[in-house]
Amino acid sequence: MPSDDPIGARVSFEQEILNRDITERKAREEYVHLLTREVNHRAKNMLSVVGAMARQTASKNPEDFVERFSERIQALSSSHDLLIRNEWKGVDIEDLVRAQLAHFAGLIDSRIAVCGRRLRLKAASAQAIGLALHELATNAGKYGALSTNKGRVHIWWEAAANMFTMSWTENEGPLVVAPRRSGFGSTVINTMAKRSLGGEVAIYYARSGLMWQLTCPAANALEPEEPERNQGQG
């Protein structure tokens, strides 16, 4: 039925469009505000980690500070790149492992076994575990299984019964002895990983090779699992 007041109807329609535009603009402004706060928060966390890395590296490795610090910044950057690529919605563990072991890419699937189902780490846990993997790989390349032509590394993870477990096991490398002093690398693979994930870290210096194992509540480390897309399909 035609309106008795076409001018009023048009004004009402234009007002509705204006109100909708204002609402959408406010929503965009709120999103930008929240995003800015989140970026600021993450930047502060990142600077805090970098500062700790600089202090620890300088105090415990003053003779090769620039080299070791640069390597650690690169390790942090690799984890950060994956997070940005995934819009800070988590990082696939295998992607993180391969990124941190990029220097040994040619050994993956031969002397380096990477085993675990598809799970995604939260941002903070990806950074902590990424640094731990970097330190483990660096030590393996200098003193452990990857410093020889025969040594092997087995990297494994799983989530079960609300717990997350990840391990790094070396074998067939040089005889292993516990270090006499604790450097920043030990702090990263032990204390930092433990505190960041609210879990426990076990390190065994077996004669056959180093073993590192992290255990923590799955909720501390992992993004919620997505349902299988093909579930129920024949």
Residue pairs with C-beta under 8 A, 6 or more apart in sequence:
3 9
38 88
42 88
42 123
45 124
46 76
46 80
49 76
49 127
50 73
50 76
53 69
53 72
53 73
53 76
53 184
54 69
56 184
56 187
57 65
57 68
57 69
57 72
57 184
58 65
58 69
60 183
60 184
61 68
61 183
61 184
68 184
71 134
71 138
72 131
72 134
75 100
75 130
75 131
75 133
75 134
76 127
76 130
76 131
78 99
78 100
78 102
78 130
79 91
79 96
79 99
79 100
79 126
79 127
79 130
79 131
80 127
81 99
82 91
82 95
82 96
82 99
82 126
83 90
83 91
83 123
83 126
83 127
88 123
89 120
89 223
90 120
90 121
90 122
90 123
90 126
90 222
90 223
91 120
91 121
91 123
91 126
92 118
92 119
92 120
92 121
93 116
93 118
93 119
93 120
93 121
93 129
93 157
93 166
94 114
94 116
94 118
96 121
96 126
96 129
96 130
96 133
97 114
97 133
97 155
98 105
98 108
98 114
99 130
100 130
100 133
100 134
100 137
101 108
101 112
101 133
101 137
103 137
103 141
104 112
104 137
104 141
104 146
107 146
108 114
111 145
111 146
111 151
111 152
111 153
112 146
112 152
112 153
112 154
112 155
113 152
113 153
113 154
113 155
113 156
114 155
115 154
115 155
115 156
115 157
116 155
116 156
116 157
116 158
116 166
117 158
119 157
119 159
119 164
119 222
119 225
120 222
120 223
120 225
121 129
121 221
121 222
121 223
122 220
122 221
122 222
122 223
124 196
125 196
125 197
125 220
125 221
125 222
127 196
128 192
128 193
128 196
128 197
129 166
129 193
129 197
129 214
129 221
131 188
131 192
132 188
132 189
132 192
132 193
132 212
132 214
133 155
133 168
134 188
135 185
135 188
135 189
136 168
136 189
136 210
136 212
137 146
138 185
139 185
139 210
140 146
140 147
140 151
140 153
140 170
140 173
140 210
141 147
143 174
144 151
144 170
144 173
144 174
144 176
144 209
144 210
145 151
145 152
145 153
145 170
145 171
145 172
145 173
145 209
145 210
146 153
146 170
146 173
147 173
147 174
148 172
148 173
148 174
150 172
150 173
151 170
151 171
151 172
151 173
151 174
151 209
152 170
152 171
152 172
152 173
153 168
153 169
153 170
154 167
154 168
154 169
154 170
154 171
155 166
155 167
155 168
155 169
156 166
156 167
156 169
157 164
157 165
157 166
157 167
158 164
158 165
159 165
159 218
159 222
162 217
162 218
162 219
163 215
163 216
163 217
163 218
164 197
164 199
164 214
164 215
164 216
164 217
164 218
164 220
164 221
164 222
165 213
165 214
165 215
166 213
166 214
167 211
167 212
167 213
167 214
168 210
168 211
168 212
168 213
169 209
169 210
169 211
169 212
170 176
170 208
170 209
170 210
170 211
171 208
171 209
172 208
172 209
173 209
175 207
176 205
176 206
176 207
176 208
176 209
176 210
177 205
178 205
179 186
189 201
189 203
189 212
190 201
190 203
193 199
193 201
193 214
194 200
194 201
194 214
197 214
197 216
197 220
197 221
198 216
198 217
198 220
199 214
199 215
199 216
199 217
199 220
199 221
200 214
200 215
200 216
201 212
201 213
201 214
201 215
202 211
202 212
202 213
202 215
203 210
203 211
203 212
203 213
204 210
204 211
